[in-house]
Amino acid sequence: MKLHCCFQGRPLRPLGSRLTDGTSRAHFPEARPGTPSRDGTAVAPPRLPRTGTWEGANMADSTTLDATTVQVLQDLANRLRVHSIRATCASGSGHPTSCCSAAEIVSVLFFHTMRYRQTEPAHPDNDRFVLSKGHAAPLLYAAWAEAGGISEPDLLNLRTIHCDLEGHPTPRLSFVDVATGSLGQGLGAACGMAYTGKYLDKASYRVFCLLGDGESSEGSVWEALAFASHYCLDNLVAVFDVNRLGQSGVAPLKHCTDIYRNRCEAFGWNTYLVDGHDVEALCQAFSQAAQGKNKPAAIIAKTFKGRGIPSVEDAENWHGKALPKERGDEIIRLIESQIQTNRNLLPKPPVEGSPPVSITSIKMTSLPDYKVGDRVATQKAYGLALAKLGLANERVVVLDGDPKNSTFFEIFKKEHPERFIECFAAEQNMVSVALGCATRGRTITFVTTLAAFLTRAFDQIRMGAISQTNINLIGSHCGVSVGEDGPSQMALEDLAMFRSIPNCTVFLPSDAVSTEHAVYLAANTKGMCFIRTSRSETAVIYPPQENFEIGRAKVIRHSNNDKVTVIGAGATLHEALAAADALSQQDISICVIDPFTIKPLDAATIISCAKATDGRVVTVEDHYQEGGIGEAVCAAVSGEPDIHVHQLSVSGVPERNRKPSELLSMFGVSARHIIAAVKYTLMH
């Protein structure tokens, strides 16, 4: 079949290959050996010359495969098809057509190319595989069934409530490193794994990522391509399954594989075109990719969605649809009739070499080096604390989104340059890379940028929670206290975002000492953590030896005569303390609480103090009301009678360029407004 698409005004060459013996053949005939044709008739598997290579390959590097191995790999591909169809028919849902287009790719990867211990899927020296097109999960499960990691009967429990074989892969399975399914994120995670392997572990394991052509419209894919090229990740192979069809129609580039190649090459990748249903050509392509140095490799595989299913192959409107059971049984019989062997191939064992890693029970080398009364921005304190943590453990790594010179993250870079990963202004990819770095417990990972810019990576953060990741995200420049930079730089939604993430600990330190403790605690906490820091210099209020715990608030001011409980954090805690001083001059005593962590929130301390002040509570925050401290406190006390919460928060989008103190006052979260709220609460 010849392609009729064009690029840059010139016709594309057909994806035929010139064999080294001077003959030629089309790379993409209507039917390949070992699979039924589109009309369901059997196709005899012709024997092709074994000396062939593909256009652009180095002839000296071509791989010779014996005919038996080629046949076994093709038969394995068809068994993967059978498993995928059978499992999706049993569940009545799933994506069998997406599985069928990539069956040969996965067969070659798992049973010829990749090196791994099938009895130890999470072994640190194993090659990694990321299924970015996560909806093809039944194909991945089928591969592990053939490798011995899953029993074949378990495949029939796909998508059932008590089975870990979900519709998309998650790390609940020992052979899955990151959750996928939200498209465009797998390659970024693979970049993180490859970076860790090359620069931190200095090991020989390689990383393979299978992408769909539909998800290649996602900008995060191209962010990842740029990252991999910049860091010369020659241990990374991306495989584009170009099957022409997306979910609801034709993918934008259809089968124009030359365009994919040109784009990948423009991003600095070694790129190979291949027939994705020709196991011999795939073996050769992966072998050639392994020989490339200082560049990642992209395999552009032309395939057909629903390969091997008559009337469904290459047809629209079959995405995400299981075959009717009777039809499925018929197709399974047809495909099984093409299987000529009953053999399996054992994967090659990995090359040992990954260093032992310990990332638990980390301790700071000394107490915080601050005195009460010092004025330090919490984001500067964070930068200093992170550099200090890097001395405590050599597996601490920091990923930056470019603003290191204004967020103090360059302190870490200066002291630990080999563990600083500059991801540039590509926050979505940065979070995905972090997820990859943190897999298999290889690093203690911190992600740093302006908190406002983390909002664009919310989907990656959400998928990180599904991946059960342990990454730590630090957001600087929070609230209107950012000052003159304006609203585009002010994070006013970040608490709401991270409070909504399952198993995410949310720190809101209020001075330099508590910030350093937050960094230390985050490094030792399972699950995702977020630390909110501020740009304005604020006074140190805690002594260096102060003890901090997750979920334990600090009562900063209290007396037996307290009338109102005021809860603030970050910049607004200092406003609350100023209000307490002013109110004391008027014989009004208030209790002031620093929650330290917003999630989990110390509900017991808040309720106790609230009851001691006759149920009068004022919350004040440099954040929008929705999802912030006030709403967290309201939820915490909702079961208690006679507790009233008066919320002070930023209302509306800041529209003035003013100094931090002026903005705090303008938007109703300054000491003056706290004083007014306390008096209003006392009157009502």
C-alpha positions as CSV (number, residue, x, y, z in Angstrom):
1,M,0.0,0.0,0.0
2,K,1.4,3.4,-1.0
3,L,1.0,6.5,1.0
4,H,-0.4,9.6,-0.7
5,C,0.2,12.2,2.0
6,C,2.8,14.9,1.5
7,F,5.2,17.0,3.5
8,Q,6.7,20.3,2.7
9,G,5.4,20.3,-0.8
10,R,7.1,17.0,-1.9
11,P,5.5,13.5,-2.1
12,L,6.6,11.1,0.6
13,R,8.4,8.0,-0.4
14,P,6.5,4.8,0.1
15,L,7.5,3.0,3.2
16,G,9.1,0.2,1.3
17,S,12.6,-1.1,2.1
18,R,15.5,-1.7,-0.1
19,L,17.0,-5.0,0.9
20,T,20.7,-5.4,0.9
21,D,20.6,-8.0,-1.9
22,G,19.1,-5.4,-4.2
23,T,15.5,-6.5,-4.1
24,S,12.7,-4.5,-2.5
25,R,9.5,-5.1,-0.7
26,A,6.7,-2.9,0.7
27,H,7.0,-2.4,4.5
28,F,3.2,-2.4,4.9
29,P,1.4,-5.0,2.8
30,E,-2.3,-5.6,3.4
31,A,-1.6,-8.7,5.5
32,R,1.5,-9.8,7.4
33,P,2.7,-13.3,8.0
34,G,0.9,-15.1,10.7
35,T,-2.3,-12.9,10.9
36,P,-5.5,-13.3,9.1
37,S,-6.2,-10.8,6.2
38,R,-9.0,-8.3,6.5
39,D,-11.5,-10.6,4.9
40,G,-10.7,-13.4,7.3
41,T,-8.9,-15.7,5.0
42,A,-5.6,-17.3,6.0
43,V,-2.4,-15.8,4.8
44,A,0.6,-18.1,4.2
45,P,3.7,-16.8,6.0
46,P,6.2,-16.1,3.2
47,R,9.9,-16.4,4.0
48,L,11.7,-13.1,3.5
49,P,15.4,-12.7,3.0
50,R,17.2,-12.6,6.4
51,T,19.8,-10.1,5.2
52,G,17.4,-7.3,4.7
53,T,17.5,-4.0,6.5
54,W,15.4,-0.9,6.4
55,E,16.1,2.4,4.8
56,G,18.6,4.5,6.7
57,A,20.0,1.6,8.8
58,N,23.7,0.7,9.0
59,M,24.1,-2.5,7.1
60,A,26.9,-3.7,9.4
61,D,24.5,-3.4,12.4
62,S,21.6,-5.4,11.0
63,T,20.3,-8.2,13.1
64,T,19.9,-11.8,11.7
65,L,17.1,-13.8,13.2
66,D,16.5,-17.4,12.6
67,A,13.1,-18.3,11.1
68,T,12.0,-20.2,14.2
69,T,12.4,-17.1,16.4
70,V,10.6,-15.0,14.0
71,Q,7.7,-17.4,13.9
72,V,7.6,-17.8,17.7
73,L,7.5,-14.0,18.1
74,Q,4.6,-13.7,15.6
75,D,2.8,-16.5,17.3
76,L,3.3,-14.8,20.7
77,A,1.8,-11.6,19.2
78,N,-1.2,-13.5,18.1
79,R,-1.6,-15.1,21.5
80,L,-1.5,-11.6,23.0
81,R,-4.3,-10.7,20.6
82,V,-6.3,-13.7,21.8
83,H,-5.8,-12.9,25.4
84,S,-6.8,-9.2,24.9
85,I,-9.9,-10.1,22.9
86,R,-10.9,-12.9,25.4
87,A,-10.4,-10.6,28.4
88,T,-12.4,-7.7,26.9
89,C,-15.2,-10.0,25.8
90,A,-15.4,-11.4,29.3
91,S,-15.6,-7.9,30.9
92,G,-17.8,-6.5,28.1
93,S,-15.6,-3.4,27.9
94,G,-12.1,-2.4,27.1
95,H,-10.0,-1.6,24.0
96,P,-9.2,-4.7,22.0
97,T,-8.6,-2.9,18.8
98,S,-5.9,-0.7,20.5
99,C,-4.3,-3.9,21.8
100,C,-4.3,-5.6,18.4
101,S,-2.4,-2.8,16.7
102,A,0.5,-3.1,19.1
103,A,0.6,-6.9,19.6
104,E,3.8,-7.4,17.6
105,I,5.5,-4.4,19.2
106,V,4.9,-5.8,22.7
107,S,5.8,-9.4,21.7
108,V,9.2,-8.2,20.4
109,L,9.8,-6.0,23.4
110,F,8.9,-8.5,26.1
111,F,10.3,-11.7,24.5
112,H,13.2,-10.5,22.5
113,T,14.5,-7.0,23.3
114,M,14.0,-6.2,26.9
115,R,16.1,-7.6,29.7
116,Y,14.3,-8.4,33.0
117,R,13.6,-10.9,35.6
118,Q,10.0,-12.0,35.1
119,T,9.8,-13.3,38.6
120,E,10.9,-10.0,40.0
121,P,9.1,-7.3,38.0
122,A,10.4,-4.4,40.2
123,H,14.0,-5.5,40.3
124,P,16.2,-2.3,40.0
125,D,18.2,-3.6,37.1
126,N,15.3,-4.6,34.9
127,D,14.6,-2.7,31.8
128,R,11.5,-0.5,32.2
129,F,8.4,-0.5,30.1
130,V,5.8,2.4,30.2
131,L,2.5,1.9,28.5
132,S,1.6,5.5,27.8
133,K,-1.4,4.4,25.7
134,G,-2.8,3.0,28.9
135,H,-6.1,2.0,27.4
136,A,-4.2,-0.9,25.8
137,A,-3.8,-2.4,29.3
138,P,-5.1,-5.8,28.4
139,L,-2.2,-6.2,26.0
140,L,0.2,-5.5,28.9
141,Y,-1.6,-8.0,31.1
142,A,-1.4,-10.5,28.3
143,A,2.3,-10.1,28.0
144,W,2.8,-10.7,31.7
145,A,0.5,-13.7,31.5
146,E,2.8,-15.1,28.8
147,A,5.8,-14.2,30.9
148,G,4.4,-16.0,33.9
149,G,3.5,-13.0,36.1
150,I,-0.3,-13.4,35.8
151,S,-2.4,-16.6,35.5
152,E,-4.4,-16.8,32.3
153,P,-7.7,-17.3,34.2
154,D,-7.0,-14.0,36.0
155,L,-7.2,-12.2,32.7
156,L,-10.9,-13.0,32.5
157,N,-11.4,-10.9,35.7
158,L,-10.4,-7.8,33.8
159,R,-12.2,-4.7,35.1
160,T,-14.0,-6.6,37.9
161,I,-14.3,-4.9,41.3
162,H,-12.0,-7.4,43.2
163,C,-9.3,-7.6,40.5
164,D,-6.2,-5.4,40.2
165,L,-6.3,-5.7,36.4
166,E,-8.0,-2.3,35.9
167,G,-9.0,-0.7,32.7
168,H,-5.7,1.3,32.7
169,P,-2.5,0.3,34.5
170,T,-1.7,1.3,38.0
171,P,1.2,0.5,40.4
172,R,-1.1,-1.7,42.4
173,L,0.5,-4.2,40.0
174,S,4.1,-5.1,40.7
175,F,5.1,-4.7,37.0
176,V,3.6,-1.2,36.6
177,D,5.8,1.8,37.7
178,V,3.4,4.7,37.0
179,A,-0.3,5.0,36.3
180,T,-1.2,5.8,32.8
181,G,-4.5,6.4,31.0
182,S,-4.6,10.2,30.9
183,L,-2.8,10.5,27.6
184,G,0.4,12.2,26.9
185,Q,2.1,11.5,30.2
186,G,4.0,8.2,29.9
187,L,6.9,9.5,27.9
188,G,7.7,12.2,30.5
189,A,7.7,9.5,33.2
190,A,9.9,7.3,31.0
191,C,12.3,10.3,30.7
192,G,12.6,10.4,34.5
193,M,13.4,6.7,34.7
194,A,16.0,7.1,31.9
195,Y,17.5,10.1,33.5
196,T,17.8,8.2,36.8
197,G,19.3,5.2,35.1
198,K,21.9,7.2,33.1
199,Y,23.0,9.9,35.5
200,L,22.1,8.8,39.1
201,D,22.2,5.0,39.0
202,K,24.7,4.9,36.2
203,A,23.3,1.5,35.3
204,S,22.7,-0.4,32.1
205,Y,18.9,-0.7,32.3
206,R,16.9,0.8,29.4
207,V,13.5,2.4,29.3
208,F,10.9,1.7,26.6
209,C,7.7,3.7,26.2
210,L,4.8,2.8,23.9
211,L,2.7,5.7,22.8
212,G,-0.4,6.0,20.6
213,D,-0.5,8.4,17.7
214,G,-3.7,10.0,19.1
215,E,-2.0,11.0,22.3
216,S,0.8,12.5,20.3
217,S,-1.3,15.6,19.9
218,E,-0.7,16.3,23.6
219,G,1.9,19.1,24.1
220,S,3.4,17.2,27.0
221,V,4.7,14.6,24.6
222,W,6.7,17.2,22.8
223,E,8.0,18.6,26.1
224,A,9.2,15.1,26.9
225,L,10.9,14.8,23.5
226,A,12.8,18.0,24.1
227,F,13.8,17.0,27.6
228,A,15.1,13.6,26.4
229,S,17.1,15.1,23.6
230,H,18.6,17.8,25.8
231,Y,19.9,15.3,28.3
232,C,21.1,12.8,25.6
233,L,19.0,9.9,27.0
234,D,20.4,7.2,24.8
235,N,18.9,4.6,27.1
236,L,15.4,5.7,26.2
237,V,13.3,4.3,23.3
238,A,9.9,5.7,22.4
239,V,7.7,3.6,20.2
240,F,4.9,5.4,18.3
241,D,2.0,3.0,17.5
242,V,0.8,4.8,14.4
243,N,-2.5,3.0,13.8
244,R,-4.2,6.1,12.1
245,L,-7.3,6.1,14.3
246,G,-8.0,8.1,17.5
247,Q,-11.0,7.7,19.8
248,S,-13.7,9.3,17.7
249,G,-12.1,9.6,14.3
250,V,-8.9,9.8,12.3
251,A,-5.7,11.0,14.0
252,P,-4.4,14.3,12.5
253,L,-1.4,12.8,10.7
254,K,-3.2,9.6,9.7
255,H,-0.6,7.2,8.4
256,C,2.0,9.8,7.4
257,T,4.8,8.3,9.3
258,D,7.4,10.4,7.5
259,I,6.0,13.4,9.4
260,Y,6.4,11.7,12.7
261,R,10.0,10.9,11.7
262,N,10.8,14.4,10.6
263,R,9.4,15.9,13.8
264,C,11.2,13.4,16.1
265,E,14.5,14.0,14.2
266,A,13.9,17.8,14.5
267,F,13.8,17.3,18.3
268,G,17.1,15.5,18.2
269,W,16.1,11.9,18.2
270,N,17.5,9.0,16.2
271,T,14.4,7.8,14.4
272,Y,13.4,4.6,12.6
273,L,10.4,3.8,10.4
274,V,9.2,0.2,10.6
275,D,6.2,-2.0,9.8
276,G,4.7,-2.4,13.2
277,H,3.3,-5.9,12.3
278,D,6.7,-7.3,11.0
279,V,8.4,-8.8,14.0
280,E,11.7,-9.2,12.2
281,A,11.7,-5.6,11.2
282,L,10.9,-4.6,14.7
283,C,13.7,-6.7,16.1
284,Q,16.1,-5.0,13.7
285,A,14.8,-1.5,14.6
286,F,15.2,-2.1,18.4
287,S,18.7,-3.5,17.8
288,Q,19.7,-0.5,15.8
289,A,18.2,1.8,18.4
290,A,20.4,0.2,21.1
291,Q,23.5,1.1,19.2
292,G,22.8,4.9,19.0
293,K,24.8,7.0,21.4
294,N,24.0,10.4,23.0
295,K,20.5,10.5,21.5
296,P,17.2,8.9,22.4
297,A,15.6,6.7,19.9
298,A,12.1,6.8,18.4
299,I,10.6,3.8,16.6
300,I,7.8,5.0,14.3
301,A,5.7,1.9,13.7
302,K,2.9,1.9,11.1
303,T,0.1,-0.4,12.3
304,F,-3.6,-1.0,11.8
305,K,-6.1,-0.7,14.6
306,G,-7.9,-3.9,15.2
307,R,-5.2,-5.9,13.4
308,G,-6.4,-9.4,12.7
309,I,-10.1,-8.7,13.2
310,P,-12.0,-8.9,9.9
311,S,-14.3,-5.9,9.2
312,V,-12.9,-4.2,12.3
313,E,-9.3,-3.8,11.3
314,D,-8.6,-0.1,10.3
315,A,-12.3,0.7,10.7
316,E,-13.6,3.7,12.6
317,N,-16.0,3.7,15.6
318,W,-14.4,0.6,17.3
319,H,-12.4,2.5,19.9
320,G,-13.1,1.3,23.4
321,K,-15.6,-1.4,22.3
322,A,-15.4,-5.0,23.2
323,L,-16.5,-7.5,20.6
324,P,-19.8,-9.3,21.1
325,K,-19.0,-12.7,22.7
326,E,-20.0,-14.9,19.8
327,R,-18.0,-12.7,17.4
328,G,-15.1,-12.7,19.8
329,D,-15.1,-16.5,19.9
330,E,-15.1,-16.6,16.1
331,I,-12.2,-14.2,15.8
332,I,-10.2,-16.0,18.5
333,R,-10.6,-19.3,16.5
334,L,-9.5,-17.5,13.4
335,I,-6.4,-16.0,15.0
336,E,-5.5,-19.3,16.8
337,S,-5.6,-21.1,13.4
338,Q,-2.6,-18.9,12.4
339,I,-0.5,-19.9,15.4
340,Q,2.1,-22.4,14.2
341,T,4.1,-23.0,17.4
342,N,3.4,-23.5,21.1
343,R,6.8,-22.2,22.3
344,N,7.7,-19.3,24.4
345,L,10.8,-17.2,24.7
346,L,12.5,-16.4,28.0
347,P,13.6,-12.8,28.4
348,K,17.3,-12.2,28.8
349,P,18.3,-11.5,32.4
350,P,19.3,-7.9,33.3
351,V,22.8,-6.7,33.7
352,E,23.5,-6.2,37.4
353,G,24.8,-2.8,38.4
354,S,22.3,-0.5,40.0
355,P,23.7,0.8,43.3
356,P,22.0,0.0,46.6
357,V,19.8,2.9,47.7
358,S,18.5,4.0,51.1
359,I,15.9,6.7,51.2
360,T,14.3,6.2,54.6
361,S,14.9,7.6,58.1
362,I,16.7,10.7,56.8
363,K,17.9,13.1,59.4
364,M,19.1,16.7,59.1
365,T,22.8,17.2,59.9
366,S,22.0,20.0,62.3
367,L,19.3,22.2,63.8
368,P,18.0,25.2,61.8
369,D,20.4,28.0,61.9
370,Y,18.0,30.9,62.7
371,K,17.3,33.0,65.7
372,V,13.9,34.3,66.8
373,G,13.4,37.6,65.3
374,D,15.4,37.0,62.1
375,R,13.6,38.1,59.0
376,V,13.7,35.4,56.3
377,A,11.4,34.6,53.4
378,T,10.1,31.0,53.7
379,Q,11.0,30.3,50.1
380,K,14.6,31.2,50.8
381,A,14.5,29.1,53.9
382,Y,13.3,26.3,51.8
383,G,16.2,26.6,49.3
384,L,18.7,26.5,52.2
385,A,16.9,23.5,53.8
386,L,16.9,21.6,50.6
387,A,20.6,22.0,50.1
388,K,21.1,20.9,53.7
389,L,18.9,17.8,53.1
390,G,21.1,17.0,50.1
391,L,24.0,16.6,52.5
392,A,22.0,14.2,54.6
393,N,21.2,11.8,51.7
394,E,22.9,11.5,48.3
395,R,19.6,10.4,46.6
396,V,17.9,13.8,47.1
397,V,17.2,15.2,43.6
398,V,15.6,18.5,42.7
399,L,13.7,19.3,39.5
400,D,13.3,23.0,38.6
401,G,11.0,24.7,36.2
402,D,13.5,27.5,35.4
403,P,12.9,30.2,38.2
404,K,15.7,28.9,40.4
405,N,17.4,32.3,40.6
406,S,14.3,33.9,42.1
407,T,13.1,31.0,44.2
408,F,16.5,30.1,45.8
409,F,16.6,26.7,44.4
410,E,20.0,27.6,42.8
411,I,21.4,27.0,46.3
412,F,20.9,23.3,45.8
413,K,22.2,23.4,42.3
414,K,25.4,25.1,43.5
415,E,26.1,22.5,46.2
416,H,24.7,19.4,44.4
417,P,24.9,20.1,40.7
418,E,24.9,16.4,39.8
419,R,21.4,16.0,41.4
420,F,19.8,19.1,40.0
421,I,17.6,18.6,37.0
422,E,16.6,21.7,35.0
423,C,13.3,21.0,33.3
424,F,12.9,24.6,31.9
425,A,9.4,26.1,31.5
426,A,7.6,22.8,30.9
427,E,5.8,22.2,34.2
428,Q,3.7,19.3,32.9
429,N,6.7,17.3,31.8
430,M,8.6,18.3,34.9
431,V,6.0,16.6,37.1
432,S,6.0,13.5,34.9
433,V,9.8,13.3,35.0
434,A,9.6,13.6,38.7
435,L,7.2,10.6,38.8
436,G,9.7,8.6,36.8
437,C,12.6,9.6,39.0
438,A,10.8,8.4,42.1
439,T,9.8,5.0,40.8
440,R,11.2,1.9,42.5
441,G,12.4,4.0,45.4
442,R,15.5,5.2,43.6
443,T,15.3,8.9,44.7
444,I,13.9,11.4,47.1
445,T,12.3,13.8,44.6
446,F,11.5,17.5,45.0
447,V,9.8,19.5,42.3
448,T,10.2,23.3,42.6
449,T,8.6,26.2,40.8
450,L,6.1,29.0,41.3
451,A,3.0,27.5,42.8
452,A,0.9,29.3,40.2
453,F,2.5,27.4,37.5
454,L,1.9,24.0,39.1
455,T,-1.8,24.5,38.3
456,R,-1.1,23.7,34.6
457,A,0.3,20.3,35.7
458,F,-2.7,19.4,37.8
459,D,-3.5,16.3,35.7
460,Q,0.0,15.0,36.1
461,I,-0.2,15.6,39.9
462,R,-3.6,13.8,39.9
463,M,-2.0,10.9,38.1
464,G,0.8,11.0,40.5
465,A,-1.6,10.2,43.3
466,I,-3.0,7.3,41.3
467,S,0.6,6.2,40.9
468,Q,1.1,6.2,44.7
469,T,4.1,8.4,44.2
470,N,6.3,9.9,46.9
471,I,7.3,13.1,45.1
472,N,7.4,16.4,47.0
473,L,6.2,19.6,45.3
474,I,7.2,23.0,46.5
475,G,5.3,26.1,45.4
476,S,6.8,29.6,45.9
477,H,5.4,33.1,45.3
478,C,2.1,32.3,47.0
479,G,-0.8,34.7,47.6
480,V,-1.1,38.5,47.1
481,S,2.0,38.9,49.3
482,V,3.9,38.3,46.1
483,G,3.5,42.0,45.6
484,E,4.2,43.9,42.4
485,D,4.5,41.0,40.1
486,G,0.8,40.9,39.7
487,P,-2.0,38.2,39.7
488,S,-0.5,35.9,37.0
489,Q,2.3,35.1,39.5
490,M,0.2,34.8,42.6
491,A,-0.9,31.3,43.7
492,L,-4.3,31.7,45.1
493,E,-5.8,28.4,44.2
494,D,-2.9,26.0,45.2
495,L,-4.3,24.9,48.6
496,A,-7.6,24.0,47.0
497,M,-5.8,22.0,44.3
498,F,-3.5,20.0,46.7
499,R,-6.2,19.5,49.3
500,S,-8.2,17.7,46.7
501,I,-5.4,15.2,46.0
502,P,-5.8,11.9,47.9
503,N,-3.0,11.0,50.3
504,C,-1.3,14.4,49.8
505,T,0.2,16.2,52.9
506,V,-0.1,19.9,52.6
507,F,2.4,22.0,54.6
508,L,2.0,25.7,55.1
509,P,5.1,26.8,57.2
510,S,5.0,30.3,58.6
511,D,8.7,31.0,59.3
512,A,12.2,29.7,58.4
513,V,12.4,27.2,61.2
514,S,9.0,25.5,60.4
515,T,10.0,25.6,56.7
516,E,13.1,23.5,57.4
517,H,11.1,21.1,59.4
518,A,8.6,20.8,56.6
519,V,11.3,19.9,54.2
520,Y,12.7,17.2,56.5
521,L,9.2,15.8,57.2
522,A,8.3,15.7,53.6
523,A,11.4,13.8,52.7
524,N,10.4,11.1,55.2
525,T,6.6,11.0,54.4
526,K,5.0,8.4,52.3
527,G,2.7,9.8,49.6
528,M,2.7,13.2,47.8
529,C,3.6,16.3,49.7
530,F,3.1,20.0,48.9
531,I,5.0,22.8,50.7
532,R,3.6,26.3,50.3
533,T,6.2,29.1,50.6
534,S,6.1,32.9,50.4
535,R,8.3,35.6,48.9
536,S,8.0,38.2,51.6
537,E,10.5,38.2,54.5
538,T,8.8,37.4,57.8
539,A,10.1,37.1,61.3
540,V,11.3,33.8,62.7
541,I,8.9,32.9,65.6
542,Y,10.1,29.5,66.6
543,P,13.4,28.5,68.3
544,P,15.7,26.1,66.4
545,Q,14.9,23.2,68.7
546,E,11.1,23.5,68.3
547,N,9.5,20.1,67.4
548,F,7.1,19.8,64.5
549,E,4.8,17.0,63.5
550,I,2.5,16.4,60.6
551,G,-1.1,17.1,61.7
552,R,-0.1,18.9,64.9
553,A,-0.9,22.6,65.1
554,K,1.0,25.2,67.2
555,V,-0.9,27.4,69.6
556,I,1.2,30.6,69.4
557,R,-0.8,32.8,71.8
558,H,-3.3,31.8,74.4
559,S,-4.5,32.8,77.9
560,N,-7.4,32.0,80.2
561,N,-9.1,35.2,79.0
562,D,-9.1,34.5,75.2
563,K,-12.3,35.7,73.5
564,V,-11.7,34.5,69.9
565,T,-9.6,31.9,68.2
566,V,-7.8,33.2,65.2
567,I,-6.2,30.7,62.7
568,G,-3.6,32.0,60.2
569,A,-0.7,30.5,58.3
570,G,2.2,31.8,56.3
571,A,2.0,35.6,55.8
572,T,-1.4,35.8,57.6
573,L,-0.1,34.2,60.8
574,H,2.1,37.2,61.2
575,E,-0.8,39.5,60.5
576,A,-2.7,37.6,63.2
577,L,0.1,38.1,65.7
578,A,0.2,41.8,64.9
579,A,-3.6,41.9,65.5
580,A,-3.2,40.1,68.8
581,D,-0.7,42.7,70.0
582,A,-3.0,45.5,69.0
583,L,-6.1,43.9,70.5
584,S,-4.3,43.3,73.8
585,Q,-3.9,47.0,74.1
586,Q,-7.7,47.2,74.1
587,D,-7.9,44.4,76.7
588,I,-9.1,41.9,74.2
589,S,-7.2,38.6,74.3
590,I,-7.2,36.2,71.4
591,C,-5.9,32.7,70.9
592,V,-3.6,32.4,67.7
593,I,-3.1,29.0,66.0
594,D,-0.5,28.1,63.4
595,P,-1.9,24.9,61.8
596,F,1.5,24.0,60.1
597,T,-0.2,21.4,58.0
598,I,-3.5,22.2,56.3
599,K,-3.9,18.5,55.4
600,P,-4.1,16.7,57.7
601,L,-5.5,19.5,59.9
602,D,-5.2,19.3,63.6
603,A,-9.0,19.3,64.2
604,A,-8.6,18.4,67.9
605,T,-6.6,21.4,68.8
606,I,-8.8,23.8,66.8
607,I,-12.0,22.4,68.4
608,S,-10.5,22.6,71.9
609,C,-9.4,26.2,71.4
610,A,-12.7,27.1,69.8
611,K,-14.7,25.7,72.7
612,A,-12.5,27.7,75.1
613,T,-13.4,30.9,73.2
614,D,-17.2,30.1,73.3
615,G,-17.2,28.8,69.7
616,R,-15.8,32.0,68.1
617,V,-13.3,31.3,65.3
618,V,-11.7,33.6,62.7
619,T,-9.7,32.2,59.9
620,V,-7.5,34.4,57.7
621,E,-5.6,33.3,54.6
622,D,-3.7,34.6,51.6
623,H,-5.7,32.4,49.3
624,Y,-9.1,32.4,47.7
625,Q,-11.9,31.2,50.0
626,E,-12.8,28.2,47.9
627,G,-10.8,25.2,49.1
628,G,-8.6,27.1,51.5
629,I,-7.9,27.2,55.2
630,G,-11.3,28.5,56.2
631,E,-13.2,25.8,54.4
632,A,-10.8,23.2,55.9
633,V,-11.5,24.5,59.4
634,C,-15.3,24.6,58.7
635,A,-15.2,20.9,57.7
636,A,-13.2,20.1,60.8
637,V,-15.7,21.6,63.2
638,S,-18.8,20.8,61.2
639,G,-19.8,18.1,63.7
640,E,-19.5,20.4,66.7
641,P,-22.5,22.5,67.9
642,D,-22.1,26.2,68.6
643,I,-18.9,26.8,66.7
644,H,-19.1,29.7,64.3
645,V,-16.3,30.3,61.8
646,H,-15.8,33.8,60.3
647,Q,-13.6,33.5,57.1
648,L,-11.2,36.2,55.8
649,S,-9.7,35.4,52.4
650,V,-8.8,37.0,49.2
651,S,-11.9,38.0,47.2
652,G,-11.7,38.6,43.5
653,V,-8.7,38.7,41.2
654,P,-6.0,41.1,42.4
655,E,-5.8,44.0,39.9
656,R,-3.4,46.4,41.4
657,N,0.4,46.5,41.5
658,R,1.2,47.3,45.1
659,K,3.6,46.3,47.8
660,P,2.7,43.1,49.8
661,S,1.5,44.9,52.9
662,E,-0.7,47.1,50.7
663,L,-2.2,44.1,48.9
664,L,-2.9,42.2,52.1
665,S,-4.8,45.2,53.3
666,M,-6.5,45.9,50.0
667,F,-7.8,42.3,49.9
668,G,-9.0,42.1,53.4
669,V,-6.5,39.8,55.1
670,S,-4.3,42.2,57.0
671,A,-4.1,42.8,60.8
672,R,-6.6,45.6,60.5
673,H,-9.2,43.3,59.0
674,I,-8.5,40.6,61.6
675,I,-9.1,43.2,64.4
676,A,-12.4,44.2,62.8
677,A,-13.4,40.5,62.3
678,V,-12.6,39.8,66.0
679,K,-14.8,42.7,67.2
680,Y,-17.6,41.8,64.8
681,T,-17.5,38.2,66.1
682,L,-17.7,39.4,69.7
683,M,-20.7,41.6,68.9
684,H,-22.6,38.9,67.1
